[in-house]
Amino acid sequence: MSSARSTTPRDSETGDVTAAPRRSTARDLAQIAVFAALIAALTLPGQIPLGFGVPITLQTLGVMLAGAILGARRGTLAVTVYVALGLAGLPILAGGAAGLGILAGPTGGFLVGFIPGVFVIGWLVERFAPKPPFWAIAAASLVGGVLVVYLVGIPWFAVVTGMPVGAAIGVMSPFLIGDVAKAVVTAAVATGVHRAWPGLLTPRAWPWQRREDSPAA
């Protein structure tokens, strides 16, 4: 008598049994579109120029919220849509800027850095799903929304302006206070959202946990 082979799908990262493979659904697409629009809307209140080509805006807040609420995949798609639309010519970037020419300016690196930044935020927050705590979201927002974005944006800024990297870091330092405040706001908002709707994020295991739980271990 032959034994039946189980066809129950399992999560590719955690090994947990799932109802079906996760695919982009109409709800996912709607959430991606909403957050792309949210980031664009957060640039509308205006900007505070600091005199060296990089203004203070609420763009980064939208990026942090996208990663903290939607997770790595959908958050990255939302930010990618926003960046792509801006580069394609829609005046939705900081200061109403648009077009590929923005990449040649001092803010180009920060715009590009939003994409890996939001992925890191979402990846970290998913490790604490379905109800990530305030401190975890704040830490993830600081790592992805500040550290990662700055690691891309500051060298880019230095190259475009001809500044040494050390001088560019000093020029960017006034942004840190505002970005830390944005991370705190993101954590407060996202914590409330995940408490109200705990199914927004799929729980993910840390890489070392997957290795420990594997049959070979």
C-alpha positions in Angstrom: 0.0 0.0 0.0 1.6 3.3 -1.1 1.5 6.2 1.3 -0.1 9.5 0.1 2.3 12.3 -0.4 1.3 15.5 1.4 0.6 18.4 -0.9 0.0 20.9 1.9 1.8 24.2 1.0 4.3 25.5 3.4 5.7 29.0 3.9 9.0 29.1 2.0 10.8 31.1 4.8 9.4 29.6 8.0 8.3 26.1 7.0 4.8 26.8 8.5 1.8 25.3 6.9 -0.1 27.9 4.9 -3.5 28.0 3.2 -2.1 28.8 -0.2 1.0 30.4 -1.9 1.0 34.1 -1.3 0.3 36.1 -4.5 -0.4 39.7 -5.3 -4.1 40.2 -4.8 -6.4 43.1 -5.5 -6.0 44.1 -1.9 -2.3 44.1 -2.1 -2.3 46.2 -5.3 -4.7 48.6 -3.6 -2.5 49.0 -0.6 0.6 49.5 -2.8 -1.2 52.2 -4.7 -2.5 53.9 -1.5 0.9 54.1 0.0 2.5 55.4 -3.2 -0.1 58.1 -3.1 0.5 58.7 0.6 4.2 59.3 0.0 3.4 61.7 -2.8 0.8 63.5 -0.6 3.4 63.9 2.2 5.5 66.0 -0.1 2.7 68.5 -0.8 2.8 70.5 2.4 6.1 72.0 1.1 9.7 71.9 2.0 12.1 73.7 4.3 15.3 74.7 2.3 18.5 74.5 4.2 20.6 76.2 1.6 22.7 73.3 0.3 20.3 71.6 -2.1 18.6 69.0 0.2 15.4 70.3 1.8 13.5 68.9 4.8 10.3 67.2 3.7 7.9 64.5 5.0 8.9 62.1 2.2 10.9 59.9 4.5 7.9 59.5 6.9 5.9 58.0 4.1 8.7 55.6 3.2 9.0 54.5 6.9 5.2 54.0 7.1 5.1 51.9 4.0 7.8 49.5 5.2 6.4 49.4 8.8 2.8 48.8 7.8 3.0 46.8 4.5 6.2 44.9 5.1 9.2 44.3 2.8 7.5 43.2 -0.4 4.5 45.5 -0.6 6.3 48.4 1.0 9.2 48.2 -1.5 6.7 48.0 -4.4 4.9 51.1 -3.1 8.1 53.2 -2.9 9.3 51.9 -6.2 6.0 53.0 -7.8 6.3 56.4 -6.2 10.0 56.8 -7.4 9.2 55.5 -10.9 6.3 57.9 -11.3 8.4 60.8 -10.2 11.3 59.9 -12.5 8.8 59.4 -15.3 7.7 63.1 -15.1 5.0 63.4 -12.5 5.8 66.4 -10.2 5.4 64.3 -7.0 9.0 64.4 -5.7 10.3 66.9 -3.1 9.6 70.5 -4.1 7.4 69.4 -7.0 10.5 68.0 -8.9 10.2 65.4 -11.6 12.1 63.7 -14.3 15.4 61.7 -14.6 17.4 64.9 -14.1 16.7 64.6 -10.3 19.2 61.8 -10.2 22.0 64.2 -11.2 21.2 66.5 -8.3 22.2 66.2 -4.7 19.0 64.6 -3.6 19.2 61.8 -6.2 21.0 59.3 -3.9 18.4 59.8 -1.1 15.6 59.1 -3.6 17.3 55.9 -4.7 18.1 55.0 -1.1 14.4 54.9 -0.3 14.0 51.6 -2.1 16.6 49.5 -0.1 15.6 51.5 3.0 12.0 50.5 2.9 12.9 46.9 2.2 15.0 46.8 5.3 12.3 48.4 7.4 9.7 45.8 6.2 12.1 42.9 6.5 12.9 43.7 10.2 9.3 44.5 11.2 8.1 41.2 9.7 10.3 39.4 12.2 8.1 40.7 15.0 4.7 40.2 13.2 1.8 40.0 13.6 1.9 42.6 16.3 5.3 44.2 16.2 6.0 46.3 19.4 6.7 50.0 19.3 10.5 49.7 20.0 10.9 47.2 17.2 9.2 49.4 14.6 11.2 52.4 15.8 14.5 50.6 15.6 13.6 49.2 12.1 12.7 52.7 10.9 16.0 54.1 12.1 18.0 51.3 10.5 16.2 51.3 7.2 14.9 54.8 7.0 17.9 56.6 8.3 21.1 54.4 8.2 20.4 52.7 4.8 19.1 55.9 3.1 22.1 57.9 4.4 24.5 55.2 3.3 23.3 55.7 -0.3 22.4 59.4 -0.2 25.5 60.9 1.5 28.1 59.5 -0.9 25.9 60.5 -3.8 25.6 64.0 -2.3 29.3 64.2 -1.9 30.0 63.2 -5.5 27.5 65.7 -6.9 28.6 68.6 -4.8 32.3 67.8 -4.8 32.5 67.7 -1.0 34.6 65.2 0.9 32.4 62.5 2.5 33.2 63.7 6.0 32.1 67.2 5.1 28.9 65.8 3.6 28.2 63.9 6.7 28.4 67.2 8.7 26.1 68.9 6.3 23.5 66.2 6.6 23.6 66.1 10.4 20.7 68.6 10.9 18.4 66.1 9.3 19.0 63.5 12.0 16.8 65.1 14.6 13.9 65.3 12.2 14.4 61.7 10.9 14.5 60.3 14.5 11.2 62.1 15.1 9.8 60.6 12.0 10.8 57.1 13.2 9.0 57.7 16.5 5.9 58.9 14.7 6.1 55.9 12.4 6.4 53.5 15.3 3.4 55.1 17.1 1.2 55.0 14.0 2.2 51.5 12.8 1.9 50.0 16.3 -1.7 51.1 16.5 -2.4 49.9 12.9 -1.0 46.4 13.6 -2.9 46.1 16.9 -6.2 46.9 15.1 -5.4 44.8 12.0 -2.9 42.1 13.1 -3.2 40.2 9.7 -1.4 42.9 7.7 2.0 41.3 8.0 3.0 37.7 7.6 5.3 36.6 10.5 8.8 35.7 9.3 11.5 33.8 11.1 15.1 35.1 11.6 17.6 33.4 9.3 19.3 31.6 12.1 15.9 30.3 13.4 15.2 28.7 10.0 18.6 26.9 10.1 17.9 25.6 13.6 14.5 24.4 12.7 15.5 22.6 9.5 15.5 18.8 9.5 19.3 18.8 8.8 19.8 20.6 12.1 
